[in-house]
Amino acid sequence: MKFEKICVLGLGYIGLPTASTFATHGLQVLGVDVNRQVVDTLQNGGLHIHEPGLRTLFQAAIGSGNLIVEDGPQAADAFIIAVPTPFYEDKRADLSFVKSAAEAVVPHLRAGNLVVLESTSPPRTTVDIVAPILEKSGLRAGKDFFLAYSPERVLPGQILSELIENARVIGGVDRLSAEAGRDLYAIFVRGEIVLTDATTAEMVKLMENTYRDVNIAIANEFSRLAERFGIDIWEAIAIANRHQRVKILNPGPGVGGHCISVDPWFLVEAAPDLTPLIQASRHVNDSQPQVIVELVRKAVGSLHGRVIAVLGLAYKPDVDDLRESPAIDVARLLGEGGALVRSYEPYKPGARLEGLHVVPSLEQALAEAEVIVLLVRHKPFLELRPAQIARLTPARLIVDAVNAWDAPSWQAAGFVVSRLGVRKSRVMAVDE
Ligand SMILES: NC(=O)c1ccc[n+]([C@@H]2O[C@H](COP(=O)([O-])OP(=O)(O)OC[C@H]3O[C@@H](n4cnc5c(N)ncnc54)[C@H](O)[C@@H]3O)[C@@H](O)[C@H]2O)c1
């Protein structure tokens, strides 16, 4: 199938790089967003999101005349839907954005068009929800127009290169739809393009993230066992991982972000009776912030009135993304326990978060602290020198939830160090 003009609905972290990449590869692209502010910013040549390299790519796309941004779709050869799929408070998938984007396509859909859903979605969304909406046009999916699901699996921070280099899964409602999808993405994808059916493609994306969630849950559970049995979990994991068939992940304060902590719930909602392991993993990871708070409580005795410096609020190292972050839960729980918490996030020093006192500098977080709680392995934190920190703070107590700091160096500078998953007397360590 040949494509000249495409329409990308949703111009966020996924849609904007995708639209820009198609445009710089010669297609006429109409980028569509329902958020007026996003449209205005992009029409004025600005960007509303941060992703390395995106500014240059977007400006090249706009400069070529191939990318135009509007607030509604028009007729095109293909439509790509890349809108959010969050969950509600009760963890049910919120498909309202997917539904409204599909509705917006209906008046413009023509025989022979291709529609691709990229948003991470519960199993059967493409066939049971998107197809019936599009068929309100009077055209039939797989007969009169092509319909496919193609999950996005890029890593924030590396979106532009991974968009092109990653293997891409394209699941069609029929074989010809999958092949039409392949013809479209082959315009820029250099990774392998794997064709399958739409529901398998939806499951692939959900399984990848759920697999990771379950593996992090077992690492977190191991960290709890380590404290019970008096070992160092980091040492135990390092030794276990020397086995060629074992790859245990790192424990920590929990799981956050808008993918791994969200996507497993799509499977749970779709099949609650068949997902006991996935549900248990979600509960283990969601309760991990309480484990960290307990660790702090054990280190200080009582939280009440204690001034605590919380270092790191992002959901993972070296990003500024605070969505669903377990570090924020830890800071909030410490505050609810009576502590006076000063949180510092080097990648978002100006963050405003309800119920949290976020300070704009490390110095301010440390100035009056009695305890330092390290929650994220950000590079700037790894580079801190114990002697330098000792001069910035009266605190001599450290709780390291991510095994980022070399405990002996901090002990040598006068700190008492508690680490997640460690209750081992140093004299007992075999290699000492
Ligand atoms: N960001 C990632 O790293 C990533 C990775 C893999 C998968 N995903 C998935 O991709 C999808 C999109 O995620 P994102 O991070 O780009 O979201 P985002 O929030 O950054 O952007 C989505 C955009 O869609 C717009 N929108 C909402 N409804 C619309 C509609 N009906 N028509 C047109 N635009 C509409 C919003 O205004 C917003 O600008 C989600 O399902 C997400 O789970 C994201």
Ligand as a Chemical Component Dictionary entry (heavy atoms), coordinates in Angstrom:
data_LIG
# 
_chem_comp.id                   LIG 
_chem_comp.type                 NON-POLYMER 
_chem_comp.pdbx_formal_charge   0 
_chem_comp.three_letter_code    LIG 
# 
loop_
_chem_comp_atom.comp_id 
_chem_comp_atom.atom_id 
_chem_comp_atom.alt_atom_id 
_chem_comp_atom.type_symbol 
_chem_comp_atom.charge 
_chem_comp_atom.model_Cartn_x 
_chem_comp_atom.model_Cartn_y 
_chem_comp_atom.model_Cartn_z 
_chem_comp_atom.pdbx_ordinal 
LIG N1  N1  N 0  5.303  8.004  26.743 1  
LIG C1  C1  C 0  5.813  6.809  26.613 2  
LIG O1  O1  O 0  6.996  6.596  26.864 3  
LIG C2  C2  C 0  4.988  5.641  26.109 4  
LIG C3  C3  C 0  5.648  4.462  25.800 5  
LIG C4  C4  C 0  4.909  3.406  25.302 6  
LIG C5  C5  C 0  3.534  3.531  25.154 7  
LIG N2  N2  N 1  2.908  4.698  25.489 8  
LIG C6  C6  C 0  1.460  4.777  25.297 9  
LIG O2  O2  O 0  1.189  5.649  24.202 10 
LIG C7  C7  C 0  -0.039 6.341  24.425 11 
LIG C8  C8  C 0  0.200  7.842  24.342 12 
LIG O3  O3  O 0  1.075  8.190  25.400 13 
LIG P1  P1  P 0  1.828  9.594  25.465 14 
LIG O4  O4  O 0  2.880  9.443  26.489 15 
LIG O5  O5  O -1 2.186  10.058 24.101 16 
LIG O6  O6  O 0  0.641  10.518 26.034 17 
LIG P2  P2  P 0  0.679  12.102 26.227 18 
LIG O7  O7  O 0  -0.219 12.390 27.364 19 
LIG O8  O8  O 0  2.069  12.610 26.218 20 
LIG O9  O9  O 0  0.005  12.668 24.873 21 
LIG C9  C9  C 0  -1.264 12.338 24.437 22 
LIG C10 C10 C 0  -1.870 13.526 23.689 23 
LIG O10 O10 O 0  -3.134 13.100 23.152 24 
LIG C11 C11 C 0  -4.006 14.215 23.186 25 
LIG N3  N3  N 0  -5.383 13.738 23.017 26 
LIG C12 C12 C 0  -6.240 13.240 23.934 27 
LIG N4  N4  N 0  -7.414 12.886 23.343 28 
LIG C13 C13 C 0  -7.288 13.170 22.028 29 
LIG C14 C14 C 0  -8.142 13.021 20.895 30 
LIG N5  N5  N 0  -9.367 12.493 21.003 31 
LIG N6  N6  N 0  -7.692 13.441 19.694 32 
LIG C15 C15 C 0  -6.459 13.971 19.558 33 
LIG N7  N7  N 0  -5.592 14.133 20.597 34 
LIG C16 C16 C 0  -6.001 13.730 21.814 35 
LIG C17 C17 C 0  -3.701 14.860 24.512 36 
LIG O11 O11 O 0  -4.141 16.216 24.523 37 
LIG C18 C18 C 0  -2.169 14.723 24.574 38 
LIG O12 O12 O 0  -1.517 15.868 24.047 39 
LIG C19 C19 C 0  -0.561 5.856  25.786 40 
LIG O13 O13 O 0  -1.433 4.782  25.599 41 
LIG C20 C20 C 0  0.704  5.375  26.475 42 
LIG O14 O14 O 0  0.442  4.398  27.453 43 
LIG C21 C21 C 0  3.610  5.753  25.950 44 
# 
loop_
_chem_comp_bond.comp_id 
_chem_comp_bond.atom_id_1 
_chem_comp_bond.atom_id_2 
_chem_comp_bond.value_order 
_chem_comp_bond.pdbx_ordinal 
LIG N1  C1  SING 1  
LIG C1  O1  DOUB 2  
LIG C1  C2  SING 3  
LIG C2  C3  SING 4  
LIG C2  C21 DOUB 5  
LIG C3  C4  DOUB 6  
LIG C4  C5  SING 7  
LIG C5  N2  DOUB 8  
LIG N2  C6  SING 9  
LIG N2  C21 SING 10 
LIG C6  O2  SING 11 
LIG C6  C20 SING 12 
LIG O2  C7  SING 13 
LIG C7  C8  SING 14 
LIG C7  C19 SING 15 
LIG C8  O3  SING 16 
LIG O3  P1  SING 17 
LIG P1  O4  DOUB 18 
LIG P1  O5  SING 19 
LIG P1  O6  SING 20 
LIG O6  P2  SING 21 
LIG P2  O7  DOUB 22 
LIG P2  O8  SING 23 
LIG P2  O9  SING 24 
LIG O9  C9  SING 25 
LIG C9  C10 SING 26 
LIG C10 O10 SING 27 
LIG C10 C18 SING 28 
LIG O10 C11 SING 29 
LIG C11 N3  SING 30 
LIG C11 C17 SING 31 
LIG N3  C12 SING 32 
LIG N3  C16 SING 33 
LIG C12 N4  DOUB 34 
LIG N4  C13 SING 35 
LIG C13 C14 SING 36 
LIG C13 C16 DOUB 37 
LIG C14 N5  SING 38 
LIG C14 N6  DOUB 39 
LIG N6  C15 SING 40 
LIG C15 N7  DOUB 41 
LIG N7  C16 SING 42 
LIG C17 O11 SING 43 
LIG C17 C18 SING 44 
LIG C18 O12 SING 45 
LIG C19 O13 SING 46 
LIG C19 C20 SING 47 
LIG C20 O14 SING 48 
# 
